[in-house]
Amino acid sequence: MSLNQLFLIIVGLTSLLTTCVVGQAADQAAGEAAHVVVVVNANDSGSAEIANYYIEQRGIPEDNIIALKMPNKETVTVREFVDTIYNPLLNALIQKDWMNAVKANERDVVGRERVSVATHHISYLVTTRGVPLRIANDPTLLGAVSEQFPKQFKVNNGSVDGELALLAAPANLPMAAFVPNPLFSNMTATSVDAKRVIRVSRLDGPSVAVVKKLIARSIQAEAEGLLGRAYFDIGGPHAKGDEWMNAAGDLAVAAYFDTDFEKTKRLMDGRDRYDAPAIYMGWYRQNAYGAWREPKWSVPPGAIGFHLHSFSATTVRSTSTGWLGAFINQGYCATVGNVYEPYLDYTHHPHLLLGALLDGHTFGEAAMFSNPALSWQGVAIGDPLYRPFKLGLDEQLKGSMENPLGAYLCLRQINRLQAEGQADEALIFARTQFVRQPSLALAYKLAELYAAAGEPKKAVEALKVTRYLTVFSSDEVVLVKKIADFLNQYGDGQLALNLYQKLIDRPGLEKSLRISLLEGGAKIAIAEGATRLSSSWRLSARQLKSPPPL
């Protein structure tokens, strides 16, 4: 049986799940908050702490919290899920009038109570840290319908949240395999079947503290607008995934973000610029590595992180296994992933996620819009009410210029002016803002503009502020290297060499970055007559590149 045939089979089971309304205008935010239901594990004190903090920050009624006694672990059995989460939550939602439903006197093959739901009044269902993350496969509870599925889909494992999204769905849906998401790539439908699906998002991570930080920084970013650069690591194992990533990158460029692409088969690493990552999307590495493992890396409030891998969310408690825990620990506020193998077609689509956010939708809407399959492997971590692009660029320019990340807002405006054919205005704006609020990112952009205008002396002059650099952060190392290379290209090799010396003397550099610095610095050193220094750096680079002795 082909995947297309499988899809048709499941569509037959979900004929009632057709189209729905998911978009909400920004002026309905308060109404959305009033209809957010927050699920808490009563056996985990941190779960309640997060829930109480969240409802206070977002103005959600206290009565919207539903606390249930659940296993205190990330992975549960099918029976544990049904008995301690699904059935108790279903009954609580009916009792609290969140659902208009009639219960049947029967249960399905896995023990789920069956109901006929007329409608529900939930804008978002939010699971908190402590609520189990995923369900282990139980082949004894697959049911007869699974015999129609290909081998890889004869499973009932998946994310807890993916199952809860179908709490209001028709009663005949199996837990085996997946259910096509009627909200996928669909923001404009108007059917009453909108109320057959519940948008679910999770507030979870390695610690209670970092989850509360996520909430606070999401609200901060919503008020200020998302500030920073965009990064796309393309060149994964499948052409379709690369198409998605390229499409997402094009959206960031069209929104005037200063954007970098890594399009070779190598993964982004310490050699690549990665300052102020407001948007990061990449693939295909199972576990976070390099910069994404550094807890003190400077990540802007509200940052969006996406790394496409089949097992990116096997746990969200760890900062080294998978990706989502590392993202949240580092300060990212919106991310999605998979708890088990989803297969590429049935994972979140990055270009749809980013596109929906750029259009002004909430994270909760965007996560559902980009997810093709429910009762499957996907999970979304973030405040579902968070709108990273609630403010347009013009509004940001009026209110966020004094922000410490204001230079990156200037970069967006410069990019917009250039895209509109106003090169002179872009240069004037860059020069004015650099004088008002000097920064390395803006200095480098100004130098590039001067060079493009045929004024190399002014380009070099703009970068001479770097002479006074004595301390810079980890995320600025590659930017400083780029500045040094620019200076060398345009005639100030001595200042370039001085910058390389400062960079190379910095402790704790990632191996690939140190090799890159040593090799780049050696070329400039020999050109500046520093022969011994050049030889020393070349030798150090060779030693780092040599395989360790057996």
C-alpha positions in Angstrom: 0.0 0.0 0.0 1.4 3.4 -0.9 1.5 6.4 1.4 -1.2 8.1 -0.8 -3.5 5.1 -0.2 -2.9 5.3 3.5 -3.7 8.9 3.4 -7.0 8.2 1.7 -7.9 5.5 4.2 -7.4 7.9 7.1 -9.2 10.7 5.3 -12.2 8.3 5.1 -12.1 7.9 8.9 -12.0 11.7 9.3 -14.6 12.9 6.9 -16.1 15.1 9.6 -12.8 16.9 10.1 -12.9 19.1 7.0 -12.2 22.8 7.2 -12.1 25.3 10.1 -11.5 28.7 11.3 -8.2 29.2 13.0 -7.3 32.8 12.4 -8.0 35.4 15.1 -7.5 39.1 14.6 -5.0 40.8 16.9 -7.8 42.8 18.6 -9.3 39.5 19.8 -6.3 38.6 21.9 -8.1 39.2 25.2 -10.9 36.9 24.1 -8.4 34.2 23.2 -6.7 34.5 26.6 -10.1 34.0 28.3 -10.5 30.7 26.5 -7.1 29.3 27.1 -7.2 26.0 29.1 -4.1 25.2 31.0 -3.4 21.5 32.0 -1.3 20.8 35.1 0.1 17.6 36.6 -1.0 17.7 40.2 1.9 15.4 41.1 4.5 18.0 40.0 4.7 21.3 41.9 6.6 22.9 39.0 3.7 22.3 36.7 1.4 24.4 38.9 4.1 27.1 39.3 4.4 27.5 35.6 0.6 27.5 35.1 0.0 30.1 37.8 2.8 32.3 36.4 1.4 32.0 32.9 -2.2 32.9 33.7 -1.0 35.9 35.7 1.1 37.2 32.9 -1.5 36.6 30.2 -4.7 37.5 32.2 -6.1 34.0 31.9 -8.9 33.2 34.5 -7.6 31.0 37.4 -10.6 28.7 36.8 -9.1 27.8 33.4 -6.5 25.6 35.1 -7.3 21.9 35.1 -5.1 19.8 37.5 -5.0 16.1 37.1 -2.9 13.4 38.8 -0.6 12.0 36.2 2.7 10.0 36.1 5.6 12.2 36.8 7.7 11.2 33.8 8.0 12.2 30.1 7.1 8.9 28.5 3.9 7.0 29.5 2.3 3.8 28.3 -0.9 3.9 26.2 -2.9 2.8 29.3 -1.3 5.4 31.5 -2.1 8.1 28.9 -5.7 7.0 28.6 -6.4 6.4 32.3 -4.6 9.5 33.8 -4.7 12.1 31.0 -7.1 11.5 28.1 -10.2 10.3 29.9 -9.9 12.6 33.0 -9.2 15.6 30.9 -12.1 14.8 28.6 -14.5 14.6 31.5 -13.1 17.8 33.1 -13.6 19.7 29.9 -17.2 18.5 29.7 -17.9 19.2 33.4 -16.5 22.7 33.1 -18.6 23.4 30.0 -15.6 23.8 27.7 -17.2 21.2 25.5 -20.8 20.6 24.6 -20.9 16.8 24.3 -22.9 13.7 24.9 -21.1 10.7 26.3 -21.6 7.2 24.9 -21.7 4.0 26.9 -18.7 2.5 25.3 -14.9 2.8 25.0 -12.6 2.1 22.1 -9.9 -0.5 21.8 -7.4 1.5 23.9 -10.0 2.4 26.6 -10.8 6.0 25.6 -14.3 7.1 26.5 -16.3 7.9 23.4 -18.3 11.1 23.2 -20.2 13.0 20.5 -19.0 16.6 20.7 -21.2 19.4 19.2 -18.6 22.2 19.8 -15.9 23.4 22.1 -15.0 26.9 23.4 -11.2 26.5 23.7 -8.9 28.8 21.9 -5.8 26.9 23.0 -5.0 23.9 25.3 -1.7 24.5 27.0 0.1 21.6 28.6 2.7 22.5 31.2 6.1 21.0 32.3 5.2 17.9 34.3 2.4 16.7 31.9 3.9 13.7 30.1 5.4 14.4 26.7 5.0 11.2 24.7 3.3 7.8 24.6 5.2 4.6 24.1 4.1 2.1 21.4 1.9 -0.8 22.5 1.4 -3.3 19.7 -1.3 -5.2 21.7 -3.6 -2.2 21.5 -3.4 -1.3 17.8 -6.9 -2.6 16.8 -8.1 -4.2 13.6 -8.0 -1.0 11.5 -4.2 -0.9 11.7 -4.0 -4.0 9.5 -4.7 -1.7 6.6 -1.6 0.5 7.3 1.9 0.0 6.0 4.3 -1.5 8.6 5.9 1.9 9.6 2.5 3.2 10.5 1.3 0.2 12.6 2.1 2.1 15.8 0.2 3.9 18.5 3.1 5.8 19.9 3.2 9.6 19.5 3.1 12.9 21.3 0.6 13.5 24.2 -0.3 16.8 22.7 -1.0 15.3 19.2 -3.6 13.1 20.8 -5.1 15.8 22.9 -5.7 17.9 19.8 -8.4 15.4 18.8 -10.3 15.4 22.1 -13.3 17.0 20.4 -12.9 14.9 17.2 -15.3 12.2 15.9 -15.4 9.1 18.1 -14.3 6.6 15.4 -10.7 7.8 15.0 -8.1 5.2 15.8 -5.0 6.0 17.9 -2.9 3.9 15.4 -1.0 5.8 12.7 -2.0 9.4 12.2 -5.0 11.6 11.4 -4.6 14.3 8.6 -4.8 17.7 10.2 -7.7 19.8 8.7 -6.0 23.0 9.8 -2.8 22.2 7.9 -2.0 25.0 5.4 -5.5 26.4 6.1 -6.1 29.7 7.8 -9.2 30.9 6.0 -11.8 28.1 6.2 -15.2 28.8 7.8 -16.8 25.4 8.5 -18.3 24.5 11.9 -15.8 21.7 11.9 -13.4 24.2 13.2 -14.6 23.1 16.6 -13.5 19.5 16.0 -9.9 20.2 16.5 -8.1 21.8 19.5 -4.9 23.8 19.1 -2.4 22.5 21.6 0.9 24.1 22.7 3.3 23.2 25.5 5.1 25.2 28.2 8.0 22.9 28.9 11.7 22.7 29.1 14.7 21.7 31.2 13.7 23.6 34.3 10.8 25.6 35.7 12.9 28.7 35.6 13.7 28.6 31.9 10.0 27.9 31.1 8.9 31.0 33.1 11.7 32.9 31.3 10.2 31.8 27.9 6.8 33.2 28.9 8.3 36.6 30.0 10.5 36.9 27.0 7.7 36.1 24.6 5.6 38.9 26.1 8.6 41.2 25.9 9.2 40.4 22.2 5.5 40.8 21.4 5.7 44.4 22.8 9.0 45.3 21.2 8.8 43.3 18.0 11.3 40.5 17.2 14.8 41.9 16.9 17.9 40.1 15.4 19.1 38.3 12.3 18.0 35.1 10.5 20.0 32.0 9.8 19.2 29.0 7.6 21.3 25.8 7.5 20.3 24.1 4.2 21.9 21.1 2.6 20.1 18.2 4.3 19.6 14.6 3.1 16.3 15.2 1.2 15.6 17.7 -1.6 12.1 18.4 -0.3 13.4 19.5 3.1 15.9 21.8 1.4 13.0 23.3 -0.6 11.2 24.0 2.6 14.2 25.6 4.2 15.0 27.7 1.1 11.4 28.9 1.1 11.6 29.9 4.7 14.8 31.7 4.1 13.2 33.6 1.2 10.4 34.7 3.6 12.9 36.1 6.1 14.7 38.0 3.3 11.4 39.3 2.0 10.7 40.6 5.6 14.1 42.4 5.3 15.9 40.4 8.0 19.6 40.4 7.7 19.9 36.8 6.7 22.7 34.2 6.3 22.4 30.9 4.4 24.7 27.8 4.8 24.0 25.9 1.6 26.7 23.3 1.6 26.4 19.8 2.9 28.4 20.7 6.1 26.5 21.8 9.2 26.7 25.3 10.5 29.4 25.5 13.2 31.7 27.9 14.9 33.0 29.3 11.6 29.6 30.7 10.8 28.3 34.1 11.9 25.6 33.6 14.5 25.0 36.8 16.4 21.5 37.8 17.6 19.7 34.7 16.2 16.1 35.9 16.1 15.3 33.1 13.6 17.2 29.9 13.2 16.1 27.0 11.0 18.3 24.1 10.1 18.7 20.4 9.7 19.8 17.5 10.0 21.6 16.7 13.3 20.0 14.5 16.0 21.3 16.5 19.0 22.1 20.1 19.6 25.8 20.9 19.2 28.2 23.8 19.2 26.7 27.2 19.8 23.3 25.7 20.6 24.7 23.9 23.6 26.1 27.1 25.1 23.6 28.3 27.7 25.0 31.9 27.8 24.8 32.4 24.0 23.0 35.7 23.4 19.6 34.9 22.0 17.1 37.7 21.5 13.8 37.7 23.4 11.1 35.8 21.5 13.6 34.0 19.2 12.2 31.2 16.9 14.2 28.0 16.7 13.7 25.1 14.4 15.9 22.1 13.7 14.3 19.4 11.5 15.1 16.0 12.8 13.0 12.9 13.4 13.9 12.7 17.1 14.4 16.4 18.0 11.9 16.1 20.9 12.4 12.7 22.4 13.0 14.6 25.6 12.7 18.3 26.4 14.3 18.0 29.8 17.8 17.6 28.4 20.1 20.3 27.0 22.2 17.7 25.1 19.7 15.1 23.8 17.5 16.3 20.9 17.0 20.0 20.2 14.0 21.4 22.0 15.4 21.4 25.5 18.6 23.1 24.3 16.6 25.7 22.5 14.5 26.6 25.5 17.4 26.5 27.9 19.3 29.0 25.6 16.4 31.4 25.5 14.4 30.5 22.4 10.7 31.1 22.8 9.0 29.2 20.0 10.0 25.8 18.6 8.6 22.5 17.3 9.8 19.0 17.0 9.1 15.2 17.0 8.9 12.7 19.8 9.4 9.7 17.5 10.0 9.1 13.8 7.4 11.2 11.9 8.7 10.7 8.3 9.4 13.9 6.4 6.0 14.6 4.9 4.4 14.4 8.3 6.5 16.8 10.3 6.1 20.5 10.7 6.9 22.5 7.6 9.3 25.3 8.4 8.2 27.7 5.6 4.6 27.4 6.7 5.4 28.0 10.4 7.5 31.1 9.6 5.1 32.3 7.0 2.2 32.2 9.4 4.1 34.0 12.1 5.3 36.7 9.6 1.7 37.2 8.6 0.9 38.2 12.2 -0.6 34.9 13.5 0.0 33.5 17.0 2.5 30.7 17.6 -0.5 28.5 18.4 -2.0 29.1 15.1 1.2 28.8 13.2 2.2 25.5 14.9 -1.1 24.0 13.9 -1.0 25.5 10.4 2.4 24.0 9.7 1.6 20.5 11.1 0.2 18.0 8.6 -0.6 15.2 11.0 -2.4 14.8 14.4 -2.4 11.8 16.6 1.3 11.6 15.5 4.7 12.7 16.6 4.7 16.5 16.6 5.0 18.8 19.6 5.1 22.6 19.8 6.8 24.4 22.7 5.9 28.1 23.3 3.2 30.4 24.4 0.4 29.9 21.9 -0.7 33.5 22.4 2.7 34.8 21.3 2.7 37.0 18.2 6.3 37.7 17.2 5.2 40.1 14.4 2.3 41.8 16.1 4.2 45.0 15.5 5.1 46.0 11.9 8.6 47.3 11.0 7.4 50.9 11.0 5.9 50.5 14.5 9.2 49.0 15.7 11.2 51.9 14.3 9.1 54.3 16.3 9.4 52.4 19.6 12.4 50.1 19.7 15.3 52.0 18.4 16.8 52.5 21.9 16.7 48.7 22.5 20.1 47.1 23.1 19.3 45.1 19.9 18.2 48.2 18.1 21.1 47.9 15.6 19.5 44.8 14.2 16.3 46.8 13.7 18.4 49.3 11.8 19.7 46.5 9.6 16.1 45.6 8.6 15.3 49.2 7.7 18.6 49.4 5.6 17.7 46.2 3.8 14.2 47.5 3.1 15.6 50.8 1.7 18.0 48.8 -0.5 15.2 46.5 -1.7 13.2 49.6 -2.6 16.0 51.0 -4.7 17.0 53.7 -2.2 20.7 53.0 -1.9 21.6 56.6 -1.0 18.9 56.8 1.7 20.1 53.4 3.1 23.6 54.8 3.4 22.5 58.0 5.1 20.3 56.1 7.5 23.1 53.6 8.4 25.6 56.5 9.0 23.1 58.4 11.1 22.2 55.4 13.3 25.8 54.3 13.7 26.7 57.7 15.0 23.7 57.6 17.4 24.2 54.1 18.6 27.5 52.4 17.5 27.6 48.6 17.3 29.7 46.0 15.5 26.8 44.8 13.4 25.9 48.3 12.2 29.6 49.2 11.6 30.0 46.2 9.4 26.9 47.0 7.5 27.9 50.6 7.0 31.3 49.6 5.8 29.7 47.3 3.2 27.4 50.1 2.0 30.4 52.5 1.6 32.3 49.8 -0.3 29.4 49.2 -2.6 29.2 53.0 -3.2 32.8 53.1 -4.2 34.1 54.7 -1.1 36.6 52.2 0.4 38.4 54.8 2.6 35.1 55.6 4.4 34.4 51.9 4.7 37.7 51.3 6.6 37.1 54.4 8.7 33.7 53.1 9.8 35.4 50.0 11.1 38.2 51.7 13.0 36.0 51.7 16.1 37.2 48.1 16.5 40.6 49.4 17.6 39.2 49.9 21.0 37.7 46.4 21.4 39.1 44.7 24.4 36.1 42.4 25.2 33.5 40.9 23.0 30.9 38.1 23.5 31.0 34.6 22.1 28.4 35.4 19.5 30.5 38.3 18.1 33.7 36.3 17.3 32.8 35.5 13.7 31.5 39.0 13.1 34.8 40.4 14.3 36.6 37.9 12.0 34.5 39.2 9.1 35.4 42.7 10.0 39.1 41.9 10.1 38.9 40.2 6.7 37.1 43.3 5.3 39.8 45.6 6.7 42.5 43.5 5.2 40.8 43.5 1.8 40.5 47.3 1.9 44.0 48.2 2.9 44.3 48.2 6.7 46.1 44.9 7.3 47.6 46.0 10.5 44.3 46.6 12.3 43.1 43.3 10.8 46.1 41.5 12.2 45.5 43.1 15.6 41.9 41.9 15.6 43.0 38.3 14.7 45.4 38.4 17.5 42.7 39.3 20.0 40.4 36.6 18.6 43.1 33.8 18.6 44.1 34.7 22.2 40.5 34.2 23.3 40.1 31.0 25.4 37.5 28.3 24.8 37.1 28.7 21.1 35.4 25.8 19.3 37.9 23.7 17.3 36.7 24.5 13.8 36.6 28.2 14.6 40.1 28.2 16.1 41.4 26.5 13.0 39.7 29.0 10.8 41.1 31.9 12.8 44.6 30.5 12.8 44.6 29.9 9.0 43.0 33.3 8.2 45.3 35.2 10.6 48.4 33.4 9.2 47.7 34.8 5.8 47.4 38.4 7.0 50.5 38.0 9.3 52.7 37.0 6.4 51.4 39.9 4.3 52.2 42.3 7.2 55.7 40.9 7.6 55.0 39.0 10.8 56.7 35.8 9.6 57.3 34.1 12.9 53.7 34.8 14.0 52.4 33.4 10.7 54.5 30.3 11.0 53.4 29.7 14.6 49.7 30.1 13.7 50.0 27.7 10.7 51.7 25.1 12.9 49.0 25.4 15.5 46.3 25.0 12.8 48.0 21.9 11.4 48.3 20.3 14.9 44.6 20.9 15.5 43.7 19.3 12.1 45.9 16.3 12.6 44.1 13.1 13.9 45.0 12.2 17.5 47.6 9.5 17.9 46.3 5.9 18.3 
